[in-house]
Amino acid sequence: MKKWQKILLITLSFAMLIALMAFVYKAQNETILSTPKVIIHVPPGESSFLTETELMERIQSEKLIYSGQRFEQLDIVKLEKFIEAMPEVREVKVFTKIGPNWSIDIELRVPIARIFNQYGETFYLDREGYTMNPSSSHTARVVVVNGFIPDKLNSPSVPDLINNDSLKSIHKLDDVYRITSYVCNDPFLRAQIAQIHLNKKGDFILVPQVGGHTIVFGTAYTDKEVSDKFEKLKVFYKHGLPFEGWNKYSEIILKYENQIVGKKK
């Protein structure tokens, strides 16, 4: 085959490929989309704060998807931004492929505490230290935190507070997060601690599920302080209360360094 014939063949092949791609592109753009496959990832043992039905109702009310919608009419960027703005959502990805089928993959945020602040407002704190709006249709079974808490729904998040000493002095959300995160990740404490109260003195008071006592936790300035106090509490629960009786004490005081004090009834 002569050189010019090779060049002509390559040129024709390339032109045919471009024509085929243009045809496929046009056909895909005119394809009527099916209902998306919705995948909502919920960690084992956690409640879902968002259902497929709720998601579809919100998207359809914004006319981001609708019956008879063609592929070219689907604004993926706008759709992802709308879903990401939902308070329950941590991350979302929209996947499309050749043909009418497509999917929405969502990872939900996981609440670890329900906070009632000093202004009568309520919101959730999630596993990463961000606040969440409460849901009108879903309730998470998490520890309740109340009392003299100055933080609001739109207050700085825990990641913002941790690296800002000036904000730490006027907020308590980072302290709440240290305690509730530890409780959430410890099976025994998660089952035992029902409520956390912040009093006027700045001490956290823990209310357990079992035993007629309260736990004077004190401050929670660092992860080490929180860990040390809870380890002392678990030792006391394991080696002290089985012999003394779960209802013998009115208070278990952890706020003093290197000691634990049991106040008898």
C-alpha positions as CSV (number, residue, x, y, z in Angstrom):
1,M,0.0,0.0,0.0
2,K,1.3,3.4,-1.0
3,K,2.0,6.1,1.5
4,W,-0.9,8.3,0.3
5,Q,-3.3,5.4,0.5
6,K,-2.3,4.8,4.1
7,I,-2.8,8.4,4.9
8,L,-6.2,8.4,3.2
9,L,-7.3,5.2,5.1
10,I,-6.2,6.7,8.4
11,T,-8.0,10.0,7.6
12,L,-11.2,8.1,6.6
13,S,-11.1,5.9,9.8
14,F,-10.6,9.0,12.0
15,A,-13.5,10.7,10.3
16,M,-15.7,7.7,10.7
17,L,-14.8,7.6,14.4
18,I,-15.7,11.2,14.9
19,A,-19.0,10.7,13.1
20,L,-19.7,7.7,15.3
21,M,-18.9,9.6,18.5
22,A,-21.1,12.5,17.3
23,F,-23.9,10.1,16.6
24,V,-23.6,8.4,20.1
25,Y,-23.3,11.8,21.8
26,K,-26.5,13.0,20.0
27,A,-28.3,9.8,20.8
28,Q,-27.3,9.9,24.4
29,N,-28.4,13.5,24.8
30,E,-31.8,12.7,23.5
31,T,-32.2,9.6,25.7
32,I,-35.1,9.8,28.1
33,L,-33.7,9.1,31.6
34,S,-35.1,6.4,33.9
35,T,-35.7,7.0,37.6
36,P,-32.2,7.1,39.2
37,K,-31.0,4.2,41.4
38,V,-30.6,5.8,44.9
39,I,-27.9,4.3,47.2
40,I,-27.9,5.7,50.7
41,H,-25.0,4.4,52.9
42,V,-26.0,4.1,56.6
43,P,-23.4,2.8,59.1
44,P,-24.4,-0.5,60.8
45,G,-26.6,0.1,63.9
46,E,-27.3,3.8,62.9
47,S,-30.7,5.2,61.9
48,S,-31.1,6.8,58.4
49,F,-31.9,10.5,58.6
50,L,-32.9,10.5,54.9
51,T,-34.9,8.0,52.9
52,E,-35.1,7.5,49.1
53,T,-38.6,8.8,49.0
54,E,-37.7,12.0,50.9
55,L,-34.7,12.6,48.6
56,M,-36.8,12.2,45.5
57,E,-39.5,14.5,46.8
58,R,-37.0,17.2,47.5
59,I,-35.2,16.9,44.1
60,Q,-38.5,16.8,42.2
61,S,-39.9,19.8,44.0
62,E,-36.8,21.8,42.7
63,K,-37.5,20.4,39.2
64,L,-34.0,19.0,39.1
65,I,-35.4,15.8,37.7
66,Y,-38.8,15.1,36.2
67,S,-40.7,12.7,34.0
68,G,-39.6,12.7,30.3
69,Q,-36.3,14.4,31.2
70,R,-33.6,14.0,28.5
71,F,-30.0,13.3,29.4
72,E,-28.9,16.7,28.1
73,Q,-31.4,18.4,30.5
74,L,-29.8,16.8,33.6
75,D,-27.5,19.3,35.4
76,I,-25.3,17.0,37.4
77,V,-23.3,19.8,39.1
78,K,-26.4,21.6,40.2
79,L,-28.0,18.4,41.4
80,E,-25.0,17.4,43.5
81,K,-24.7,20.9,45.0
82,F,-28.4,20.8,46.0
83,I,-28.1,17.4,47.7
84,E,-24.8,18.3,49.4
85,A,-26.6,21.3,51.0
86,M,-29.0,18.9,52.8
87,P,-28.1,18.8,56.5
88,E,-28.2,15.0,56.6
89,V,-25.7,14.6,53.7
90,R,-22.0,14.2,54.1
91,E,-21.1,13.4,50.5
92,V,-22.9,12.7,47.2
93,K,-21.9,11.5,43.8
94,V,-24.0,11.3,40.7
95,F,-23.0,8.6,38.2
96,T,-24.2,8.4,34.6
97,K,-23.5,5.9,31.8
98,I,-24.5,5.2,28.2
99,G,-28.3,4.7,28.1
100,P,-31.1,5.8,30.4
101,N,-29.8,4.4,33.6
102,W,-28.0,6.5,36.2
103,S,-27.5,6.6,40.0
104,I,-27.2,8.9,43.0
105,D,-24.8,7.6,45.7
106,I,-25.1,9.3,49.1
107,E,-23.1,9.0,52.4
108,L,-25.0,10.4,55.3
109,R,-23.7,12.3,58.3
110,V,-23.8,10.4,61.6
111,P,-25.1,12.3,64.7
112,I,-23.6,11.5,68.1
113,A,-25.4,14.0,70.3
114,R,-28.6,15.9,70.5
115,I,-27.9,19.4,72.0
116,F,-30.4,21.6,73.8
117,N,-28.6,25.0,74.3
118,Q,-29.2,27.7,76.8
119,Y,-31.5,29.6,74.4
120,G,-34.0,26.8,74.0
121,E,-32.7,25.7,70.6
122,T,-31.9,22.2,69.6
123,F,-29.6,20.6,67.0
124,Y,-27.4,17.6,66.5
125,L,-23.6,17.2,66.6
126,D,-22.2,14.8,64.1
127,R,-19.3,12.3,64.2
128,E,-16.9,14.9,62.6
129,G,-17.8,17.8,64.9
130,Y,-20.3,19.6,62.7
131,T,-23.8,20.7,63.7
132,M,-26.9,19.4,62.0
133,N,-30.5,20.6,61.8
134,P,-32.9,18.3,63.6
135,S,-35.3,16.3,61.3
136,S,-39.0,16.6,61.6
137,S,-39.5,13.0,60.6
138,H,-36.4,11.2,62.1
139,T,-34.9,11.0,65.6
140,A,-31.5,9.7,66.4
141,R,-31.0,7.6,69.5
142,V,-28.0,9.5,70.8
143,V,-26.9,11.0,74.1
144,V,-28.7,14.2,75.1
145,V,-26.6,17.3,76.0
146,N,-28.2,20.3,77.7
147,G,-27.6,23.1,80.2
148,F,-25.6,26.3,79.9
149,I,-24.3,25.7,76.4
150,P,-23.7,28.9,74.4
151,D,-23.3,27.3,71.0
152,K,-25.9,27.5,68.3
153,L,-26.6,25.7,65.1
154,N,-24.6,28.2,63.1
155,S,-21.7,28.4,65.6
156,P,-18.2,27.5,64.5
157,S,-17.7,23.7,64.0
158,V,-15.4,21.7,66.2
159,P,-12.6,21.6,63.6
160,D,-12.7,25.4,63.6
161,L,-12.6,25.6,67.4
162,I,-9.8,23.2,68.0
163,N,-7.3,25.4,66.2
164,N,-8.5,28.8,67.5
165,D,-7.8,29.6,71.2
166,S,-9.8,32.8,71.1
167,L,-13.0,30.9,70.0
168,K,-12.5,28.2,72.6
169,S,-13.0,30.6,75.5
170,I,-16.5,31.5,74.4
171,H,-17.7,28.1,73.0
172,K,-18.3,24.7,74.5
173,L,-18.9,22.6,71.4
174,D,-15.4,21.2,71.3
175,D,-15.7,20.1,74.9
176,V,-19.1,18.5,74.2
177,Y,-17.6,16.8,71.2
178,R,-14.7,15.3,73.2
179,I,-17.1,13.7,75.7
180,T,-19.8,12.6,73.3
181,S,-17.3,11.2,70.8
182,Y,-15.6,9.1,73.5
183,V,-19.0,7.9,74.8
184,C,-20.1,7.1,71.2
185,N,-17.0,5.0,70.5
186,D,-17.2,3.0,73.8
187,P,-19.9,0.3,73.8
188,F,-20.3,0.2,77.6
189,L,-20.4,4.0,78.0
190,R,-22.8,4.4,75.0
191,A,-25.2,2.1,76.7
192,Q,-24.7,3.6,80.2
193,I,-24.6,7.4,79.6
194,A,-28.0,8.9,78.9
195,Q,-27.6,12.6,79.4
196,I,-24.9,15.2,79.8
197,H,-25.6,18.5,81.5
198,L,-23.3,21.6,81.7
199,N,-23.9,23.5,84.9
200,K,-23.3,27.2,85.6
201,K,-19.8,26.4,87.1
202,G,-18.6,24.9,83.9
203,D,-18.7,21.3,85.1
204,F,-20.2,18.6,82.9
205,I,-22.6,16.3,84.9
206,L,-23.3,12.9,83.4
207,V,-26.5,11.1,84.1
208,P,-26.3,7.3,83.7
209,Q,-29.0,4.8,82.7
210,V,-28.2,2.5,85.6
211,G,-27.6,3.4,89.2
212,G,-29.1,6.2,91.3
213,H,-26.1,8.5,91.0
214,T,-24.8,11.3,88.9
215,I,-21.2,11.6,87.6
216,V,-19.5,15.0,88.2
217,F,-17.1,14.9,85.2
218,G,-15.8,18.5,85.4
219,T,-14.1,20.0,82.5
220,A,-13.1,18.4,79.1
221,Y,-10.3,20.6,77.8
222,T,-8.3,17.9,76.1
223,D,-8.7,14.4,74.7
224,K,-6.3,13.1,77.4
225,E,-8.3,14.6,80.2
226,V,-11.5,13.0,78.9
227,S,-9.8,9.7,78.3
228,D,-8.3,9.6,81.8
229,K,-11.5,10.4,83.5
230,F,-13.5,7.8,81.7
231,E,-10.9,5.2,82.3
232,K,-11.1,6.0,86.1
233,L,-14.9,5.7,85.9
234,K,-14.8,2.3,84.2
235,V,-12.3,1.0,86.8
236,F,-14.7,2.2,89.5
237,Y,-17.7,0.6,87.8
238,K,-15.8,-2.7,87.4
239,H,-14.1,-3.0,90.8
240,G,-16.0,-0.7,93.1
241,L,-19.7,-0.7,92.5
242,P,-20.2,-4.5,92.3
243,F,-19.0,-4.7,95.9
244,E,-20.5,-1.5,97.2
245,G,-23.8,-1.6,95.3
246,W,-25.0,0.5,92.4
247,N,-27.3,2.5,94.5
248,K,-25.0,3.3,97.4
249,Y,-23.6,6.6,95.9
250,S,-25.4,9.8,95.0
251,E,-22.4,11.2,93.2
252,I,-19.2,9.8,91.5
253,I,-16.8,12.7,91.2
254,L,-14.1,12.6,88.5
255,K,-13.2,16.3,88.3
256,Y,-10.2,16.0,90.6
257,E,-6.9,15.0,89.1
258,N,-5.6,11.5,89.8
259,Q,-8.5,10.5,92.0
260,I,-12.1,9.5,92.0
261,V,-14.5,10.3,94.9
262,G,-17.7,8.5,95.7
263,K,-20.2,10.5,97.6
264,K,-22.5,8.2,99.6
265,K,-26.2,8.8,99.9
